[in-house]
């Protein structure tokens, strides 16, 4: 069963008109990537809701100074960005509803979705690709199996997406709203 506009607006009340923009592409992505049970949908929408500021952002916020962490140093290297200060941090900044970040993730995601994201990273800002890339990330990180465990695995899911527990309270609040409407 697909998520309705009314349900999505209840789960992500700050999404406004963006709920209508993303409704169909989210439903398509959830089916494509096996996010089809209430437990999986709750966890996915909670994570997507937080990572995208309730569907308002498909491009990571931050200026040059903030994005420099992706351009040089250890984090940049782990993401597959070149070691030189050549703009990889800006080019492969977080995009999509789960914020795909870094050269290597863009390459893998692009291969999976049939897109040349290395040449056109901004494609992840389009609603259909923003949602599909979130589903791809969810699938390749084996998060359906975690979501099947319910709220007990929510911190594990958050760590796999975020690398830590940033925004955990917001993620949990969205999860609880999703729990109310997705039985």
C-alpha positions as CSV (number, residue, x, y, z in Angstrom):
1,X,0.0,0.0,0.0
2,X,1.3,3.4,-0.9
3,X,1.7,6.4,1.4
4,X,-1.0,9.0,0.8
5,X,-0.5,12.7,0.7
6,X,-2.4,13.1,3.9
7,X,-0.2,10.6,5.6
8,X,3.0,12.2,4.3
9,X,1.8,15.6,5.5
10,X,1.1,14.2,9.0
11,X,4.5,12.5,9.1
12,X,6.4,15.6,7.8
13,X,4.2,18.6,8.7
14,X,6.9,21.1,7.7
15,X,7.2,19.8,4.2
16,X,4.4,22.0,2.9
17,X,4.0,21.8,-0.8
18,X,7.1,19.7,-1.1
19,X,5.0,16.7,0.2
20,X,3.1,16.8,-3.1
21,X,6.2,17.2,-5.2
22,X,7.8,14.1,-3.6
23,X,4.8,11.8,-2.9
24,X,4.8,9.8,-6.1
25,X,8.6,9.5,-6.4
26,X,8.9,8.4,-2.8
27,X,6.2,5.7,-3.3
28,X,8.0,4.5,-6.5
29,X,11.4,4.4,-4.8
30,X,10.0,2.6,-1.7
31,X,8.5,-0.1,-3.9
32,X,11.6,-0.4,-6.1
33,X,13.9,-0.8,-3.1
34,X,11.7,-3.1,-1.0
35,X,10.6,-0.5,1.6
36,X,7.1,-1.9,1.6
37,X,6.2,-2.8,5.2
38,X,4.9,-0.4,7.8
39,X,8.1,-0.8,9.8
40,X,10.4,-0.1,6.8
41,X,8.3,2.9,5.7
42,X,8.3,4.4,9.2
43,X,12.1,4.1,9.5
44,X,12.8,5.3,6.0
45,X,10.5,8.3,6.1
46,X,11.9,9.3,9.5
47,X,15.5,9.2,8.2
48,X,14.6,10.9,4.9
49,X,12.5,13.5,6.7
50,X,15.4,14.5,9.0
51,X,18.2,14.3,6.4
52,X,16.2,16.5,3.9
53,X,14.7,19.0,6.5
54,X,11.3,17.4,5.8
55,X,11.7,17.4,2.0
56,X,12.9,21.0,1.8
57,X,16.6,20.3,1.0
58,X,18.0,18.0,-1.6
59,X,21.4,19.7,-1.5
60,X,23.6,19.9,1.6
61,X,23.7,23.3,3.2
62,X,27.0,24.9,4.0
63,X,29.5,27.2,2.4
64,X,33.1,26.7,1.3
65,X,34.5,26.6,4.8
66,X,32.0,23.9,5.9
67,X,32.4,21.8,2.7
68,X,36.2,22.0,2.9
69,X,36.1,18.9,5.2
70,X,35.1,16.9,2.1
71,X,37.9,18.4,-0.1
72,X,41.1,17.4,1.7
73,X,42.0,15.2,4.7
74,X,40.9,11.9,6.1
75,X,37.2,12.3,5.5
76,X,37.7,13.4,1.9
77,X,40.0,10.4,1.3
78,X,37.4,8.0,2.8
79,X,34.8,9.4,0.5
80,X,37.0,8.9,-2.5
81,X,37.6,12.6,-3.2
82,X,41.0,13.7,-4.5
83,X,43.5,14.8,-1.9
84,X,44.0,18.2,-3.5
85,X,42.0,21.2,-2.7
86,X,40.3,21.1,-6.1
87,X,36.6,21.5,-5.3
88,X,35.6,17.9,-4.8
89,X,34.0,18.9,-1.5
90,X,31.6,21.2,-3.2
91,X,31.1,19.0,-6.3
92,X,30.3,15.9,-4.3
93,X,28.5,17.5,-1.4
94,X,25.5,15.7,0.1
95,X,22.6,15.5,-2.3
96,X,19.3,13.7,-2.5
97,X,17.0,12.9,0.3
98,X,19.6,10.9,2.2
99,X,22.5,13.2,1.2
100,X,24.7,10.9,-1.0
101,X,28.2,12.4,-0.3
102,X,31.6,11.9,-1.9
103,X,33.0,10.8,-5.3
104,X,32.9,7.1,-4.6
105,X,29.3,7.2,-3.3
106,X,28.3,9.3,-6.4
107,X,29.9,6.7,-8.6
108,X,28.3,3.7,-7.0
109,X,24.9,5.4,-6.8
110,X,25.1,6.6,-10.5
111,X,26.0,3.1,-11.6
112,X,23.0,1.6,-9.7
113,X,20.6,4.3,-11.1
114,X,22.0,4.4,-14.6
115,X,23.1,8.1,-14.2
116,X,26.4,9.8,-14.8
117,X,26.6,11.5,-11.4
118,X,30.3,12.2,-11.6
119,X,29.7,14.4,-14.6
120,X,26.3,15.7,-13.4
121,X,26.1,15.5,-9.6
122,X,23.2,18.0,-9.6
123,X,20.9,15.2,-11.0
124,X,20.5,14.1,-7.4
125,X,18.6,17.3,-6.8
126,X,15.7,16.3,-9.0
127,X,12.9,14.8,-7.0
128,X,12.8,11.4,-8.8
129,X,16.6,10.9,-8.4
130,X,16.6,12.4,-4.9
131,X,14.1,9.8,-3.8
132,X,15.6,6.9,-5.8
133,X,19.1,7.6,-4.5
134,X,17.7,7.5,-0.9
135,X,16.2,4.1,-1.7
136,X,19.5,2.9,-3.2
137,X,21.5,4.0,-0.2
138,X,18.9,2.3,2.1
139,X,19.1,-0.9,0.2
140,X,22.9,-1.1,-0.2
141,X,23.3,-0.4,3.6
142,X,21.0,-3.3,4.4
143,X,18.6,-1.0,6.3
144,X,15.4,-3.0,5.5
145,X,16.7,-5.8,7.7
146,X,17.4,-3.3,10.5
147,X,14.0,-1.5,10.1
148,X,12.3,-4.9,10.4
149,X,13.5,-5.0,14.0
150,X,11.4,-1.9,14.8
151,X,12.4,0.9,17.1
152,X,15.1,-1.2,18.8
153,X,17.3,-0.8,15.7
154,X,16.7,2.9,15.1
155,X,20.0,4.1,16.4
156,X,21.8,1.5,14.2
157,X,20.0,2.9,11.2
158,X,20.8,6.4,12.2
159,X,24.5,5.6,12.6
160,X,24.7,4.0,9.1
161,X,23.1,7.0,7.5
162,X,24.6,9.8,9.5
163,X,27.8,8.3,10.9
164,X,26.6,9.2,14.4
165,X,23.5,10.1,16.2
166,X,23.1,13.7,15.0
167,X,19.4,14.8,15.0
168,X,18.3,11.6,16.8
169,X,15.5,13.4,18.7
170,X,14.1,14.8,15.5
171,X,14.4,11.4,13.7
172,X,12.5,9.7,16.5
173,X,9.8,12.4,16.6
174,X,9.2,11.8,12.9
175,X,9.3,8.0,13.4
176,X,6.6,8.3,16.1
177,X,4.3,10.4,13.8
178,X,4.9,7.8,11.1
179,X,4.0,5.0,13.6
180,X,0.6,6.8,14.2
181,X,-0.4,6.7,10.6
182,X,1.4,3.7,9.1
183,X,-0.1,0.7,10.7
